Amino acid sequence: MIHSFLMIGQSNMAGRGFKEDVEPIKNQNVKILRNGWWINSYVPVNPDRAFSGVTLAESFADLYAKEHEGVTVGLIPCADGGSDLDCWRVGGLLFDNAIYQARLASRTSNIVGILWHQGESDSTKEKSKVYEEKLREIIKGFRSEPVLKDLPFVVGELGEYLKNYAIPERMECFKEVNEKIYKVASTTEKMAFVSAKGLTDNGDNLHFNAKSLRELGVRYYEAFKTIEEKDRVFEDKPTERGAIRTGMALL
């Protein structure tokens, strides 16, 4: 059985950690959705850019697989670096792509949660004012989709290192954004907030480094467990001519 998770947000969900900074996660029970197939996980999981790297979803999925015997974990990568909330509006390109990928994944897996990390691109005076309202609408939009209905939704805090970003006016309101992320998570059913306290960047004061992303994935998993539906009965999904691809020839 495959339990899958939708990965949405911007670059810190896509992952910008340098893979040489951490030991690789080698878990044959962690897969990635590629062209409708579930294939063995590799870095980058979410190749939104040529420089994509380690993501928090790797350590999250590794822990989930280890604590759920007989379950394969599938990651559905849809995060896009630099995307603000307007890019994720209901009916927008990124939103619709994530919905499409979720529907595709739902044919061969049970989607059990949504992982979100975003906010750096909205940390300006103008955008931060309407962050809460827009985020609530986006969450409502995702949960209105039948395959994502009422799923656990885990959101993460922006890194404290943003205070040292090279262009101060671009990140001057990140603390306000964090407050609004926390407010939404703490007042919405089946949501959890993940702290980024003590985590560090990869040298650019913008992206978590690989070690911090490993830790952040652990924190996401611990948060997910607080809202996980323990007694949920999952439907058996068809394999659709071998939904998990193994031993593929290199062409």
N, C-alpha and C positions, 0 to 999 in steps of 0.2 A: 504493500500500500504506500502511496506517495502523499505526504502532507506538504503543501506548498505555501510559500509566502511571497506576497507582492512587495517589491522594493521600489519605493517612489521618493521623490525629493530632488535635491540637487547634488553637487559634487561630493559632499561628505557622506552621502548614501552610496553614490556610485563608487567612491573609494579613490583616494589619491595617495594611499600609503605606499612607500617603496618596498617592493616584495623582498629585496635583499636584506631588509632590516628585521625580518621575522622568519621563524621556521615555517615552512609550508604546512598547511593542514591537509593531511592525506586520509580522507574518509570516503570510502567507496559508496557510502550511503548518502552522500550529498551530491545533488545534481543541479544542473542549470538548464533552463528552457532555451533552446536554440532552434528556431524554425519549426517549432511544434514538437521537437524531440527533447527527451530528457537525456543529457549527456553528462559525463563525469565533470565535476567542478574543476576549474582552473582559474588562474589569475591572468587577466582581469575578468571577474564575474560580470561586471557591468561596463562593457567597453564603449562608453559614450564619447570618449576622446582617445587620441593616440597615446596619451600619458596616463590613462586610467590604471589603477593599481589595486592594492589590498583594500577590502571593504569590511565594514563591521558585520555584514551578513554572513561572512565565512565562519567566524567563531560562534555566532548565534546558531547557525545551522548545524555545526559540529556538535554543540552541546545538546541541541534538540534531538539529533539522531542518536546520541549516546544514551539519552534518558528515555527514549521511546523505542523499546525493543520491537524489532520487526518492521520498523517504519523507515522509508527512504524520504529524505527531505529535498524538496525542489525549490529552487530560487527563481523568481520571475523578475529579471532586471529591467526596470523602466526608468531609473533615475537619470536626470540630465543636468550636467554642470551648468551653473550660472542661471538656472531657471528661477524666476520669481513666482509669486502666487498667481499673477495674471497668466503666466504660461500654463498653470495647472487649473485654470478655471474650467468649470463644467462645460463640456462641449468643445474645449480647446484641443489642440493637436496632442499635447502630452497626456491630457486626461483620457482622450479617446484611444490613444495607443495603449495606455495601461489597461483600460477596460477590454480592449481587443485581446491583449496578451492574457489577461485573466480569464476571459472566456475560453481561449484556446487551451490554457493550462487546466481549466476545470473539466475538460473532456477526459483527461487521463490522471487527474489528481484531485485531492480534496484541499481546497484553499482554506487555510486555518488562521491566517493572520495577515496584517498589513504593517509594514515597517516604513516609517517616514522620518526623514531628516532634511530640514530645509529652513531657511530663514536669513541666511547671510545676505542674499540679494534684496531682501526687504528691510534691511537695517538702516534705512534712511528716515529722516524726519517725516517726509510725506507718506511713504509706504507703511511705516510702522504704525501709523495712526489707525489704519484700516485692516491691520493684519488679523486681528481676532475674527472680525466679521467674515473676511474672505476665507480664512482657514475653516471656519465652521461650515461654510457653504460647500467647500471642497470635500470635507469629510462626509457631509450629508449626501453629496453627489455620489461618492464612491459606494457608500452603504445602501444607496437606492438601487444599485445594480444587483440583480438576483444572486449571482455567484459570489458577491462580497457582502451580502446583507448581514448587518449586525456583527461583523467579525471583530475580534480584538484589534485595536489600532494602537500601535506603540510609537511615540514621538520622542525625539531627543533634544537636549539642550545644546545651544551653540557654545563653542569654546570660549573661555575667558581670554584666551590669547588674542581675540579679535580687537581688543583695546589697543594693541600695538600694530594694527594693520597700517600699511604704508600710506594709504589714502584715508585719513581719519573720517572725512565726511561720508564715506561709503559705509562705515560701520559704527557711526556714532550712536545708533539707537539699538544695538544688538541686545542690550540688557532689557530694554522695553519689549523687544520681540520675545526674549526668553520668558518674561513675565506673562505674556499673552499665550505662549505655547503652554505654559504650566496651567494657566487659568482654563484654557480649553480642555486640556487633559483631565483636570481635576473636577470638571463640571459636566463631563460627557460620559455616558455609560460605556463600559468596556473599553476604556482608554487608559493608558499608563504613560507617565512621564519619566524620562531617563536623565539623570544628572550627568554632566560632563565635568564635574569638579575634579581638579587635579590632573586632567588630561592635557596633553601638550601637542604642539603643531610640528609639521615637518620642515620648518625653517622659513615658511612664507607667511606666518601669522594668519593663515586662512584655512588650512586643511589639517585635520588630525593626522599625526604620523601613524605608521603601521602598528606600533606597539599600543598606542592609545586606541586605535580602531579595534584591535583584538579585545582590549578591555571593555570598550564601548559595546561590542557585540555580546559580551558576557552580561553586561548590565541590561541590555535590551532583553536578553533571554530571561533574566531574573524578573524584569518588569512584566514580560509576557506571561510568566507563570502565575502572576497575581490575578490575571483575568482569563486564563485558559479554562476552557469548558471541559472539565475532567470526565463528565459522564456523557459527552456527545457521542452519538453513534454515527460513524462515517460510512458513506455509501461506497460499495465496491465499484471501481471505475474500470472500464474496458482498456485493454492494453493497446488497441488499435494498431495491429501489426508490429508489436514490439515498440511500445512508446519509449522505453529506455534503450538507447543505442549503445552497444558495446562492441569492441573489436572492429571498429570502422576502419576501412582501408583509407590510406592517405593518397588522394588523387592530385 
